[in-house]
Amino acid sequence: MPDHYVNPLPNPARNKKGNRISLDHVCQAAYQGNLEQLAVMLRSGDEDTIFNGDLNMFFTDVNALHMAAMAGHADCVKLLLEANADPHVRQCTPMGKDPQSGEKARDKALKFKHNNVADMLRKAEEASPAGRYQPDGIGNNRKLYGDQQPAEVPKSASWNAESEQKQDQGKAAKAEPAKATAAAAGKPQQPTLPVALLFPGQGSQYVKMLDGVKDLPEVKDMLAKAKDILGYDLLDLCLKGPEDKLAETKYCQPAMFVGGLAGIAKLRKDKPDAAERPQALGGLSLGEYTALCAAGVLSFEDGLKLVKLRGEAMQEAAQIGKQAMLSVVGLERNVIDKLCDEAAKKAGGDAVCKVANVLFPKGFSCAGTEAAVNKLKDLAEKKGALQAKLLKTGGAFHTSLMQPAQEKLKQALESVAPNMQPPKCAVYMNVTGEALPAGSDPKTIVELLSKQLVSPVLWHNIVEKMIKDGVSEFYECGPQKQIKAMMKRIDNKIWNKTTSLEV
């Protein structure tokens, strides 16, 4: 009896030789609604383009059927079912959690209000036997073929020839509106390019920013919405200042959020493919919110509201006692950590001194109570640091001193969570330095954004991981060139392939 997944769709090219078509490619096409590409991989491809793997295996904690269901792509769901995707497979759950609590593809469709897809999956569950994959409490969804052949997924009554003919007629009538809808939603219909879009954080702002892009239709629309959400004229502040006001955390963060998205609008003019089909997105601190908006997780309105609250809450937290940040260059991380501990002890009391940003090799910003940070400056200079410079910032960001802001932000994130969508491409997160793949559950994002306020930003790790994952072209979207400057210290070859889209 076979002990592997069997695709019942006939194709003589299947399993003739190994190729580079992986589960990642299938999941990406399923989530993006690229039916043509999915059909090649599952049904009509040649030896180099057919998918020979197990369609029911997991891409992170979900599979291709889950991802198509989350995105509401009924045609892709139908094709996956015909190719023996098992509608009974549940989302992989963490160790110690009941495997039966994992969501099936139908649950995903209902969660994101794709009722037609949920109905299709319900019928598929009724029409096909459970048993090929079952939760076992240890390695979720273990195969249980035993002595039975993996069953083909029978078509339900709704999938007879007459029904398919009606569906095809309906698709033809709706083809053009559907294309327009997909384009408006910004959902790429082609494979991603080895491109990363990077978004700067607080500190890159300057008076007269947005002047060169303010007349782009996308930017004009964002600025009009921002005026209503923020209650003040963001463009006027960016163009005229004063500089001290623009640098204030509560004003700076909304400005940088809009500035990053304006950078994408600028890129879209000259290189639309790079803007629409990036492999990866990442943002430094506040820039992570811009990246998540660009990935389709947050709407512009929800993203700006969160950023507004985040900036206000961080500014309030920064006013609790005297706080400071210090740029330190030229020392290893283990040395910096020891010096931070020593500085906190010398300052005494409830002093805090921690690494806040890991920016590039031997390049950090550290933050904490003012007395401890001043002690760290002295210690770092004595240890031979190339630079130990106090920064003009509003507070000890990314340390425990931001906990009051974290509590407010977490409430806001939880209120916005029902509106969040899975990312359409990989987003590399500050807290972990790792990629959050396309289609990931937004619940994970809420937790990571909450932790980000009190955890160091692993920017160096993010960039190195993107390079390792095959990204070869980088675009800095937003004011100034700070990210590109840091790129030169991370990888000089990649620095030559990094473009700053100043706004």
Summary of the structure (lengths in Angstrom):
residues: 503
radius of gyration: 25.1
end to end distance: 62.1
largest distance: 81.7
contacts: 1748
relative contact order: 0.10
helix: 50%
strand: 13%
